[in-house]
Amino acid sequence: MIKINDTKIEWQENLSVTNLLINNNFIVKLSVVKIDGNFILKKEFNTTIVADNADVKVIHLVAGG
């Protein structure tokens, strides 16, 4: 299991940050991600694998006027 913003979901082997965001309806380019207290750079989203029991925080940025 992993936790995304306090919601538990089933962990998947080899799950990248990018795929985690897409699978959970976040827009990748508008997301800020922190895993177990560490910020993940956008350029590392494709190569960072989410570990089992990870605590993931996603902030989805929104702009408006």
C-alpha positions as CSV (number, residue, x, y, z in Angstrom):
1,M,0.0,0.0,0.0
2,I,1.0,3.6,-0.6
3,K,-0.6,6.7,0.7
4,I,-1.4,9.7,-1.6
5,N,-2.5,12.7,0.3
6,D,-3.9,10.5,3.1
7,T,-5.7,8.1,0.7
8,K,-4.4,4.5,0.6
9,I,-4.0,2.8,-2.7
10,E,-2.6,-0.5,-3.8
11,W,1.2,-0.5,-4.5
12,Q,2.4,-1.5,-7.9
13,E,5.9,-2.8,-8.8
14,N,8.0,-0.4,-10.9
15,L,5.5,2.5,-10.5
16,S,7.0,5.7,-11.5
17,V,5.9,9.1,-10.2
18,T,4.6,10.0,-13.7
19,N,2.5,6.9,-13.9
20,L,1.2,7.4,-10.3
21,L,0.1,10.9,-11.2
22,I,-1.6,9.8,-14.4
23,N,-3.3,6.8,-12.8
24,N,-4.7,9.1,-10.1
25,N,-5.9,11.9,-12.5
26,F,-3.3,14.5,-11.7
27,I,-1.9,16.6,-14.5
28,V,1.8,15.8,-14.4
29,K,3.1,19.2,-15.5
30,L,1.0,21.0,-12.8
31,S,2.0,18.7,-9.9
32,V,4.5,19.1,-7.1
33,V,5.5,15.8,-5.5
34,K,7.0,14.9,-2.2
35,I,7.7,11.3,-1.2
36,D,8.5,10.5,2.4
37,G,9.4,14.1,3.0
38,N,11.6,14.6,0.0
39,F,10.7,16.8,-3.0
40,I,11.0,15.1,-6.3
41,L,12.2,17.2,-9.3
42,K,9.9,17.1,-12.3
43,K,12.8,15.9,-14.5
44,E,13.0,12.9,-12.2
45,F,9.3,11.9,-12.3
46,N,9.9,9.3,-15.1
47,T,12.8,7.6,-13.3
48,T,11.7,7.8,-9.7
49,I,10.0,4.6,-8.6
50,V,7.5,4.8,-5.7
51,A,8.4,2.3,-3.0
52,D,5.8,0.2,-1.1
53,N,4.6,2.0,2.0
54,A,5.6,5.4,0.6
55,D,3.9,8.5,1.9
56,V,3.3,10.6,-1.2
57,K,2.0,14.2,-1.1
58,V,0.9,15.8,-4.3
59,I,0.1,19.5,-4.7
60,H,-1.8,20.2,-7.9
61,L,-1.1,23.7,-9.0
62,V,-4.0,25.8,-10.3
63,A,-3.9,29.2,-12.0
64,G,-6.7,31.5,-12.6
65,G,-7.6,35.1,-13.0
